[in-house]
């Protein structure tokens, strides 16, 4: 199986990549679109959605679903498998190592005759700053 061809770099794609990299946490396509528009960009919302999906597919962005089911994105380093601890209140996101999860996923896959398991683990909670506020 061959790797998918990389999309060509356009000013729109670069604008999305740059705006995503400027935000430390996860952001929705609509939120990113608003930020771009506020800075004077004429980029369309559909273009932002496509660029984010492409960046996620190519490993340049992490993608996860919020507890409400909305897709959220964050710039990441391609090729590094990792997990997240995410504050449900403020959106603070911390990349975490989860060696126990890695071992568990491999073990469960093996028990059932599966190979090359892939998984996504995101833990939602309240960060130290938001916990007392609740």
Kinemage of the C-alpha trace (Angstrom):
@kinemage 1
@onewidth
@group {chain A} dominant
@subgroup {mainchain}
@vectorlist {calphas} color= white
{ca unk a 1} P 0.000 0.000 0.000
{ca unk a 2} L 1.393 3.412 -0.929
{ca unk a 3} L 1.241 6.502 1.236
{ca unk a 4} L -1.304 9.119 0.212
{ca unk a 5} L 0.079 11.971 -1.836
{ca unk a 6} L 0.720 15.135 0.121
{ca unk a 7} L -1.550 18.033 -0.719
{ca unk a 8} L 0.097 21.010 -2.327
{ca unk a 9} L 0.805 23.958 -0.109
{ca unk a 10} L -1.535 26.858 -0.740
{ca unk a 11} L -1.753 30.163 1.116
{ca unk a 12} L -4.967 28.908 2.739
{ca unk a 13} L -3.328 25.725 3.990
{ca unk a 14} L -0.343 27.707 5.285
{ca unk a 15} L -2.684 30.160 7.031
{ca unk a 16} L -4.489 27.287 8.784
{ca unk a 17} L -1.195 25.586 9.714
{ca unk a 18} L 0.189 28.853 11.102
{ca unk a 19} L -2.963 29.739 13.078
{ca unk a 20} L -3.145 26.217 14.477
{ca unk a 21} L 0.491 26.377 15.558
{ca unk a 22} L -0.093 29.713 17.323
{ca unk a 23} L -2.708 28.149 19.630
{ca unk a 24} L -1.437 25.948 22.484
{ca unk a 25} L -4.653 24.021 23.021
{ca unk a 26} L -7.219 22.271 20.899
{ca unk a 27} L -9.447 24.458 18.745
{ca unk a 28} L -12.506 23.834 16.595
{ca unk a 29} L -12.574 24.577 12.878
{ca unk a 30} L -15.100 27.340 13.550
{ca unk a 31} L -12.917 28.843 16.277
{ca unk a 32} L -9.868 28.765 14.018
{ca unk a 33} L -11.899 30.262 11.169
{ca unk a 34} L -13.012 33.116 13.452
{ca unk a 35} L -9.403 33.792 14.461
{ca unk a 36} L -8.299 33.870 10.821
{ca unk a 37} L -11.159 36.156 9.795
{ca unk a 38} L -10.455 38.527 12.704
{ca unk a 39} L -6.881 38.841 11.466
{ca unk a 40} L -8.156 39.878 8.027
{ca unk a 41} L -7.982 36.579 6.154
{ca unk a 42} L -10.676 36.000 3.507
{ca unk a 43} L -10.449 32.199 3.984
{ca unk a 44} L -13.713 30.283 3.918
{ca unk a 45} L -14.961 27.938 6.635
{ca unk a 46} L -15.130 24.936 4.268
{ca unk a 47} L -11.481 25.531 3.346
{ca unk a 48} L -10.520 25.554 7.043
{ca unk a 49} L -12.339 22.238 7.568
{ca unk a 50} L -10.568 20.656 4.572
{ca unk a 51} L -7.140 21.957 5.586
{ca unk a 52} L -7.549 20.707 9.172
{ca unk a 53} L -8.689 17.282 7.979
{ca unk a 54} L -5.690 17.071 5.643
{ca unk a 55} L -3.259 18.159 8.388
{ca unk a 56} L -4.710 15.534 10.730
{ca unk a 57} L -4.476 12.813 8.069
{ca unk a 58} L -0.849 13.727 7.379
{ca unk a 59} L 0.043 13.702 11.087
{ca unk a 60} L 0.665 17.444 11.391
{ca unk a 61} L -2.348 17.939 13.655
{ca unk a 62} L -3.939 15.975 16.455
{ca unk a 63} L -7.673 15.533 16.206
{ca unk a 64} L -10.070 14.529 18.940
{ca unk a 65} L -13.724 14.817 19.781
{ca unk a 66} L -14.816 17.004 22.658
{ca unk a 67} L -17.254 15.508 25.179
{ca unk a 68} L -19.954 17.319 23.169
{ca unk a 69} L -18.875 15.530 19.971
{ca unk a 70} L -17.202 18.478 18.234
{ca unk a 71} L -13.951 17.813 16.358
{ca unk a 72} L -11.031 19.726 17.829
{ca unk a 73} L -7.523 20.131 16.412
{ca unk a 74} L -4.050 20.999 17.657
{ca unk a 75} L -0.706 21.236 15.899
{ca unk a 76} L 1.605 18.350 16.731
{ca unk a 77} L 4.910 16.819 15.794
{ca unk a 78} L 4.336 14.271 13.015
{ca unk a 79} L 5.152 10.644 13.737
{ca unk a 80} L 5.056 10.796 17.531
{ca unk a 81} L 2.315 8.714 19.126
{ca unk a 82} L 1.012 10.346 22.274
{ca unk a 83} L -2.043 10.837 24.449
{ca unk a 84} L -3.659 13.879 26.030
{ca unk a 85} L -4.960 15.060 29.371
{ca unk a 86} L -7.511 17.791 28.609
{ca unk a 87} L -9.282 20.207 30.941
{ca unk a 88} L -13.028 20.155 30.284
{ca unk a 89} L -13.332 23.729 31.513
{ca unk a 90} L -10.469 25.785 30.042
{ca unk a 91} L -9.130 23.401 27.381
{ca unk a 92} L -5.602 23.163 28.818
{ca unk a 93} L -3.983 20.193 27.110
{ca unk a 94} L -0.996 18.196 28.304
{ca unk a 95} L 0.661 15.463 26.262
{ca unk a 96} L 1.111 12.413 28.468
{ca unk a 97} L 2.973 9.154 28.203
{ca unk a 98} L 0.861 6.097 28.813
{ca unk a 99} L 3.132 3.055 28.766
{ca unk a 100} L 0.546 0.999 30.662
{ca unk a 101} L -2.048 1.811 27.979
{ca unk a 102} L 0.391 0.828 25.233
{ca unk a 103} L 1.055 -2.533 26.905
{ca unk a 104} L -2.679 -3.079 27.540
{ca unk a 105} L -3.619 -2.329 23.907
{ca unk a 106} L -0.971 -4.728 22.615
{ca unk a 107} L -2.024 -7.428 25.072
{ca unk a 108} L -5.754 -7.162 24.310
{ca unk a 109} L -5.084 -7.189 20.582
{ca unk a 110} L -2.870 -10.271 20.886
{ca unk a 111} L -5.425 -12.110 23.031
{ca unk a 112} L -7.934 -11.734 20.222
{ca unk a 113} L -5.564 -12.504 17.349
{ca unk a 114} L -5.147 -8.896 16.218
{ca unk a 115} L -1.855 -7.406 15.099
{ca unk a 116} L -0.639 -3.830 14.629
{ca unk a 117} L -3.173 -2.271 17.019
{ca unk a 118} L -3.792 1.476 16.883
{ca unk a 119} L -5.654 3.406 19.537
{ca unk a 120} L -6.537 6.880 20.763
{ca unk a 121} L -6.607 7.763 24.446
{ca unk a 122} L -7.653 11.202 25.638
{ca unk a 123} L -8.404 11.800 29.308
{ca unk a 124} L -10.768 14.651 30.156
{ca unk a 125} L -10.852 16.211 33.620
{ca unk a 126} L -10.394 19.512 35.403
{ca unk a 127} L -6.925 21.064 35.626
{ca unk a 128} L -5.514 22.326 38.925
{ca unk a 129} L -6.581 25.890 38.156
{ca unk a 130} L -10.167 24.967 37.264
{ca unk a 131} L -10.732 22.396 40.019
{ca unk a 132} L -11.184 24.874 42.897
{ca unk a 133} L -13.433 27.037 40.703
{ca unk a 134} L -15.923 24.201 40.389
